[in-house]
Amino acid sequence: MKDLGDIQWIFAKKGNISDLPTLKTKVIQALKTVDGKPIEELEKLFKPNSAFSKKILKWMGGKEISSEIFLQWLDKLENFEKIFEIVD
């Protein structure tokens, strides 16, 4: 998280968010349209040479970045845990 400014999303364990896999599923669903493509707001973050995409690319250690690649990366629980946390 150092390269992203030590920002992490923290959720309280309650209601329908009781574990990290459930939260991951809900977050990924929220970032996709009905047909499975990234939402427009996410697409805007990954415009070529944007500051956001450069930071994410460096953080992920990849050679290319797009909203689709980011969602695939985020869909792995070990990566999701780098950004999101659930507390009691």
Beta strands, then each sheet from edge to edge (+ up, - down):
strand 1: 9-12
strand 2: 84-87
sheet 1: 1+ 2+
end
